[in-house]
Amino acid sequence: MIRNLAAFKLDPQEHVLLKFRKHWFVLLRDSIGSALSVFLPPLALATAQWVGFDIFSTIPPSLITFVTFWWMLIVWLALSVIWTNYYLDLWLVTERRLASVDQTGLFYREVTTLPLSNVQDVTVEQYGLIETFLNFGTVTVQNAGPTTNNMMIIGVADPGSIRDGILKQCELQKQASR
């Protein structure tokens, strides 16, 4: 059970009922382009040599090694940012509220809370064969207030059970307030 996060504090009588993250396929999808870009410099050099441009005679090998090293370092950093964003994004459902902890950069975290008493509707969207087959998608929580306060949870695993858990807790919250 989580008692507190760096940017999100629970009340003493509040407990985390549901905790969920993005599906593993979202991490794979977001990182595959960066991972494949490691092969860009060797592919460019091979293409230049195949076309007939003799790049190895004009550029010193130490410079090629230096540029390749820095390119791999940049790719490694990009992958670490993608992984950090994936790992630190978190959603919590307590007895009173729904909280979204969104890591948008290495040093920027945005925490959004939505009281369960204001929730009007929870919808699930799964687009395409991959999302349906792997059972992940988008959960949209609609608020009773302005439409800008709606919460979208993109790429969450098992969105149907998440929706059911949120709606069940909303119903319990409404019964307790009567």
C-alpha angles and dihedrals in degrees: 000000000000113000097179143353127206092259102021125061124192122216114248092252094043123098133187110249100174129021120180142166139191121294117264091243090065089060091047092048094048096046102041094081093051092045092051092049088073086079094054098092096047090045091050092049092048091048091049091051092046092051089053101255105135098215095162094066094051101041122056114241091234090061091050090050091047094050092045091051092051091046091054090047091053091049090049091052091048090052091049091052091050091049093046091051091049095047098045097046106101140165125202133190117200132173090273110025151015116238129196118197106193120185102204097171140001092274103022126082125175120201119195123184127192122190111235089224089067096051112114104170141003119202133184125212125189116179123196138352098293095054092045095045095045092039103234133121147124125313115199118197112198117209130213090232129064117333091245089071094064113120122224118195105195124198097007120162118244096005094181094062090043090054091048092049093050093047092047091052091046090053092049089049091052092048091050092051093055 
